[in-house]
């Protein structure tokens, strides 16, 4: 591996840290701003940040860019919708861990949607992930609110997995910046459209809420997109996937530090099993890709 590879691996780790930090920050912000209003501000701002990079782009209004951007953006919206609403009913640490299940779900969805066979390690990882989810949630069976948050967050993870599978199938040959712009724009617009459907609305834009909106829009949004897009030129996707497994770990650590969450035994054991499942499936993909590419590798 050359110096650029190491540099981009470090940047990907930084992006993963940013993603992990968003869970407790958003959890706290939802006390002041309703989920859909927060999403509208966050992705509206993230879309605006991206506009300067579109000035010299060609084919912005190309039919393929528009249609596939709308579809991918809709899937992305439901991912963020269920995840953010779910944060109102569960802890930030559990939300981060459950969201990470999308890493395990992708091979399953790919099997049916992309006709790519799932390996025995994919199947093992899937069984472990859902076992960990059940164990982690079982410690709060008496609290229906936390159960609801777990279910909503799982739905968000499923939406993310479908969105990534869709990108894998249709994003080849599409300008990444333009494609990302449409996805962010769709999430922002749908968030505004769905605002009236939410039962309780509040918008107290204090300093904490404004900071979280800007941080998630700029660092966990626009910056993260550019880094991951550029990094995947020098790093195999499967190797990047191993780094992304750090997101739920950073989410749990951030929740303990920022929100002083106490990770009970069910959360710790169940979460560890789920992270292990994510690690198994990403390492399996990494080893498989290395075998196909031969000794030259990265």
DOBAZA-658682 format. One record per residue (C-alpha): residue number from 1; y, x, z. Coordinates in steps of 0.001 Angstrom, whole numbers, plus 524288, in hexadecimal, padded with zeros to 5 digits. Each point is the difference from the previous one (the first is absolute). Example, Ala and Ser with C-alpha at 12.3 -4.5 7.8 and 13.67 -1.06 7.14 Angstrom:
NODE	1	7EE6C	8300C	81E78
NODE	2	80D70	8055A	7FD6C
This chain:
NODE	1	80000	80000	80000
NODE	2	80D7B	804F8	7FC97
NODE	3	80C83	7FF3E	80805
NODE	4	80446	7F348	7F96E
NODE	5	7F359	7F975	80407
NODE	6	801FB	803ED	80E2E
NODE	7	80E41	7FBCA	7FF72
NODE	8	7FCCD	7F283	7FAD3
NODE	9	7F4DB	7FE64	809A8
NODE	10	809EA	80293	80AC6
NODE	11	8095D	7F626	7FA03
NODE	12	7F517	7F5E6	7FF15
NODE	13	7FD20	8022F	80E5D
NODE	14	80E77	7FDBB	802D4
NODE	15	7FFA2	7F35B	7F831
NODE	16	7F403	7FBB9	807AA
NODE	17	80771	802C9	80C92
NODE	18	80B4C	7F79C	7FB32
NODE	19	7F6A2	7F4EC	7FCD1
NODE	20	7FA01	800EF	80D83
NODE	21	80D60	7FFC0	80680
NODE	22	8038C	7F348	7F92C
NODE	23	7F638	7F7F6	807D8
NODE	24	80674	800B8	80D7F
NODE	25	80DA4	8000D	7F9EC
NODE	26	7FD63	7F386	7F854
NODE	27	7F8FB	7F9F2	80BAE
NODE	28	80C62	801B5	8081E
NODE	29	80914	7FBB4	7F50A
NODE	30	7F8C6	7F308	7FE8C
NODE	31	805B2	7FC37	80D34
NODE	32	80D3F	7FF42	7F93F
NODE	33	7FD0B	7FD3E	7F1AF
NODE	34	7F5D8	7F6A9	7FA4C
NODE	35	7F544	80664	7F7B2
NODE	36	8042E	7FAAE	7F2C2
NODE	37	80E59	802E3	80259
NODE	38	7FC2F	80DD3	803F3
NODE	39	7F7C2	801A7	7F3AF
NODE	40	80AFC	7FAC4	7F77E
NODE	41	809A5	809E6	80586
NODE	42	7F639	80B2E	7FFF3
NODE	43	7FB44	7FE7D	7F213
NODE	44	80D2E	7FBD0	7FAC9
NODE	45	8059F	80CBE	80521
NODE	46	7F458	807DE	7FB33
NODE	47	801E5	7FA25	7F26A
NODE	48	80E57	803BD	80029
NODE	49	7FC96	80DFD	803E8
NODE	50	7F783	800C4	7F3D5
NODE	51	80A52	7FB25	7F65B
NODE	52	80695	80D5B	7FDAA
NODE	53	7F2F9	80571	7FB4E
NODE	54	7FEE7	7F562	7F597
NODE	55	80CAE	802ED	7F8E0
NODE	56	7F9E2	808EF	7F5BC
NODE	57	7F2DE	7F942	7FF7C
NODE	58	7FB59	7F9D4	7F35A
NODE	59	7F814	7F3A6	7FEAA
NODE	60	8049A	7FA49	80CE9
NODE	61	7FEAB	7F245	7FA9B
NODE	62	7F35D	802B4	7F8CD
NODE	63	7F694	7F47B	80074
NODE	64	7F50B	807E2	80630
NODE	65	808CB	805AC	80A85
NODE	66	80549	7F291	80382
NODE	67	7F332	7F853	8001A
NODE	68	7F7B8	80A09	8070D
NODE	69	80B0D	80345	80935
NODE	70	8010C	7F193	80399
NODE	71	7F167	7FED6	802AB
NODE	72	7FF1E	80CA1	807D7
NODE	73	80C6D	7FC65	80745
NODE	74	7FA7C	7F2B3	803AB
NODE	75	7F3C0	80639	805A8
NODE	76	80883	809D5	8072F
NODE	77	8085C	7F4EB	8057D
NODE	78	7F44B	7F91B	805EF
NODE	79	7FB8B	80CDB	805DE
NODE	80	80D08	8021C	806C6
NODE	81	80173	7F17C	80330
NODE	82	7F338	7FEF8	8077A
NODE	83	801AC	80D5E	8063D
NODE	84	80DE5	7FD75	804BB
NODE	85	7FD79	7F222	804C3
NODE	86	7F38A	804E5	80676
NODE	87	80809	809F1	807A7
NODE	88	80625	7F4B6	8076A
NODE	89	7F2AC	7FC88	805A0
NODE	90	7F97D	80D2B	80239
NODE	91	8036D	80D9E	8049A
NODE	92	80592	80A89	7F744
NODE	93	7F455	808F2	8025D
NODE	94	7F609	7F596	7FC3C
NODE	95	8080B	7FC21	7F419
NODE	96	80016	80E07	7FB28
NODE	97	7F16E	801B2	801C8
NODE	98	7FC4C	7F2F5	7F9C6
NODE	99	80925	8024C	7F482
NODE	100	7F8D5	80CB6	7FD55
NODE	101	7F3CD	7F835	7FC9C
NODE	102	80559	7FF04	7F21A
NODE	103	7FAD0	80DDA	7FDFB
NODE	104	7F241	7FAD1	80258
NODE	105	801E5	7F33F	7F88E
NODE	106	80440	8068C	7F353
NODE	107	7F230	80492	7FC2C
NODE	108	7FAA1	7F24C	8026B
NODE	109	80A90	7F987	7F7D9
NODE	110	7FE85	80A74	7F596
NODE	111	7F191	7FCA7	7FEFD
NODE	112	802D2	7F1E5	7FC36
NODE	113	80D56	8017C	7F988
NODE	114	7FF33	80D47	7F962
NODE	115	7F127	7FFFD	7FE81
NODE	116	7FF32	80CDA	8074D
NODE	117	7F39D	8012F	80841
NODE	118	8014C	8018B	80EA7
NODE	119	7F8BA	80B7C	805F8
NODE	120	7F789	7FEED	80C15
NODE	121	80B04	8069C	8077F
NODE	122	80967	7F55C	7FB8D
NODE	123	7F6A5	7F5C7	8053F
NODE	124	7FE48	80777	80CC3
NODE	125	80EB7	80184	8017D
NODE	126	8022E	7F17E	7FD7F
NODE	127	7F605	7FC0B	80A4B
NODE	128	805F9	8097A	809CA
NODE	129	80DD8	7FB52	7FD1C
NODE	130	7FCFA	7F1BD	8026A
NODE	131	7F7D5	80350	80BFB
NODE	132	80B9D	80788	80550
NODE	133	80916	7F4AA	7FD04
NODE	134	7F743	7F656	80738
NODE	135	7FEB9	80933	80B9D
NODE	136	80E95	802B6	8007E
NODE	137	8034C	7F176	7FFAF
NODE	138	7F578	7FBFE	80995
NODE	139	807E2	8057A	80B37
NODE	140	80A11	7F54A	7FDD2
NODE	141	7F787	7F414	7FD4A
NODE	142	8071E	7F848	80A5A
NODE	143	80CFA	80210	7F911
NODE	144	80074	7F827	7F365
NODE	145	80D1B	80601	7FC68
NODE	146	7FA4A	80D9B	7FEF2
NODE	147	7F45B	7FA9C	7F88F
NODE	148	80951	7F9A8	7F656
NODE	149	80748	80CC9	7FE48
NODE	150	7F35F	80732	7FD36
NODE	151	7FBFF	7F5F9	7F5B9
NODE	152	80D46	80017	7F952
NODE	153	80045	80EDD	7FFCF
NODE	154	7F257	8004E	7FA24
NODE	155	804A8	7F6C3	7F541
NODE	156	80B16	8098A	7FD83
NODE	157	7F656	80B44	7FEDF
NODE	158	7F815	7F81C	7F621
NODE	159	80C45	7FD73	7F7FA
NODE	160	80356	80E97	8003E
NODE	161	7F243	8034A	7FB50
NODE	162	8011D	7F66D	7F49C
NODE	163	80D6F	80566	7FCAD
NODE	164	7FAF3	80DFD	7FF9C
NODE	165	7F441	7FBDD	7F7CE
NODE	166	8093E	7F92A	7F697
NODE	167	80871	80C32	7FF06
NODE	168	7F3DD	80818	7FD5A
NODE	169	7FC65	7F72E	7F4AB
NODE	170	80D20	7FD8A	7F97F
NODE	171	809DE	80A76	803EB
NODE	172	7FB60	80A7C	7F67D
NODE	173	80A9E	80359	7F637
NODE	174	80A7B	7F84B	80742
NODE	175	80C4D	806B2	804E4
NODE	176	7FDDD	80128	80EA2
NODE	177	80E47	7FE70	803D2
NODE	178	801E8	7F3D9	7F7A0
NODE	179	7F31E	7FA41	8048E
NODE	180	80373	80285	80E3C
NODE	181	80D80	7FA1F	7FE1D
NODE	182	7FA3A	7F31E	7FB7F
NODE	183	7F666	7FFD0	80B45
NODE	184	80AAC	80230	80A1D
NODE	185	808BA	7F60A	7F963
NODE	186	7F53E	7F5AF	8000E
NODE	187	7FD68	8021D	80E80
NODE	188	80E91	7FE96	802E1
NODE	189	80170	7F39D	7F7CA
NODE	190	7F3A0	7F97E	8053A
NODE	191	80432	80324	80DE9
NODE	192	80CB2	7F885	7FD9A
NODE	193	7F8B7	7F4C0	7F96B
NODE	194	7F676	7FEA5	80B64
NODE	195	80A57	8009C	80ABE
NODE	196	80157	7F101	80107
NODE	197	7F14B	7FECB	80235
NODE	198	80057	807D6	80CA6
NODE	199	80061	7F750	80C2F
NODE	200	809C3	807C0	8080B
NODE	201	80B1B	807DA	7FA2C
NODE	202	808C1	809BB	806E4
NODE	203	808CA	80ADB	7FB1D
NODE	204	8061B	80867	80A7F
NODE	205	8038F	80C18	7F833
NODE	206	80270	80936	80B55
NODE	207	7FFC3	80ED0	7FF11
NODE	208	7F157	800CD	80256
NODE	209	7FCE4	7F618	7F559
NODE	210	8093A	80687	7F64E
NODE	211	7FA0D	80D60	802D5
NODE	212	7F239	7FAC2	7FDE2
NODE	213	803BE	7F95D	7F33E
NODE	214	8064F	80C6C	7FAB1
NODE	215	7F508	808D5	804EB
NODE	216	7F519	7F7AF	7FA41
NODE	217	80758	7FDDE	7F33D
NODE	218	803CD	80E27	7FDB4
NODE	219	7F5C2	8089B	8067B
NODE	220	7F3FB	7F724	80050
NODE	221	803AE	7F9E3	7F2FB
NODE	222	80798	8073F	7F580
NODE	223	7FDA6	80DBD	8054F
NODE	224	7F18C	7FD59	80250
NODE	225	7FE79	7FAD2	7F225
NODE	226	805F6	80C1A	7F9D1
NODE	227	7F827	8095E	8086B
NODE	228	7F2E4	7F94C	7FDBD
NODE	229	8027C	7FEB0	7F163
NODE	230	80395	80E62	7FEAF
NODE	231	7F595	804C1	80971
NODE	232	7F4EA	7F9A6	7F87E
NODE	233	8031C	80927	7F4AD
NODE	234	7FBBD	80B88	80862
NODE	235	7F67C	7F979	80972
NODE	236	7F3CA	7F857	7FCC4
NODE	237	8014B	7F19E	8040E
NODE	238	7F3DF	8011E	8085B
NODE	239	805B2	80B91	8076E
NODE	240	80C8D	7F83B	801DD
NODE	241	7F7D2	7F4B7	80529
NODE	242	7FB03	808A2	80B08
NODE	243	80E0E	802E5	803E8
NODE	244	80356	7F17A	7FFA0
NODE	245	7F57E	7FD6B	80A2B
NODE	246	809F4	805D7	8095C
NODE	247	8089F	7F3DB	7FEC0
NODE	248	7F8D6	7F7B3	80A2C
NODE	249	7FF25	80BD8	808F1
NODE	250	80EB1	8023A	7FF28
NODE	251	80218	7F159	801D2
NODE	252	7F839	80013	80CAF
NODE	253	806B0	80C4D	8051B
NODE	254	80D7E	7FAAB	7FC72
NODE	255	7FCFA	7F308	806A8
NODE	256	7FC4E	8071B	80C85
NODE	257	80C29	808A2	7FFB8
NODE	258	80A27	7F61D	7FB54
NODE	259	7FAD9	7F32F	8057F
NODE	260	7F81B	8058B	80B51
NODE	261	7F41D	7F88D	7FB64
NODE	262	7F3A7	801E6	807CB
NODE	263	7F40B	801CD	7F77B
NODE	264	7F4CC	7F930	806C7
NODE	265	7F1D3	80442	7FE8F
NODE	266	7FD1A	7F5C7	7F57B
NODE	267	80BAC	8045A	7F7E8
NODE	268	7FCBD	80E68	801A3
NODE	269	7F183	7FEC1	7FCB3
NODE	270	801C1	7F5DC	7F533
NODE	271	80B71	8076E	7FA30
NODE	272	7F880	80CD0	80048
NODE	273	7F4AC	7F995	7F8BC
NODE	274	80960	7FA89	7F5BB
NODE	275	806BE	80D21	7FDF6
NODE	276	7F28B	80642	7FECF
NODE	277	7FCA6	7F5FE	7F574
NODE	278	80C5F	80340	7F878
NODE	279	7FD11	80E76	80133
NODE	280	7F204	7FE3C	7FB17
NODE	281	80405	7F8B1	7F3A8
NODE	282	80B19	80959	7FCA0
NODE	283	7F7BF	80C38	80238
NODE	284	7F531	7F9EF	7F7BE
NODE	285	809AA	7FDFA	7F4D2
NODE	286	80557	80DB9	801C0
NODE	287	7F293	80662	7FF8C
NODE	288	7FC11	7F7C6	7F42E
NODE	289	80C4E	803B5	7F883
NODE	290	7FE1D	80E78	80334
NODE	291	7F227	7FF7A	7FAA7
NODE	292	804BF	7F9CE	7F359
NODE	293	80B62	80978	7FE4B
NODE	294	7F7BD	80BFD	802BF
NODE	295	803AD	80C24	807B3
NODE	296	80DD6	800D8	7FA7B
NODE	297	80432	7F438	8082D
NODE	298	80E18	7FEEC	803EC
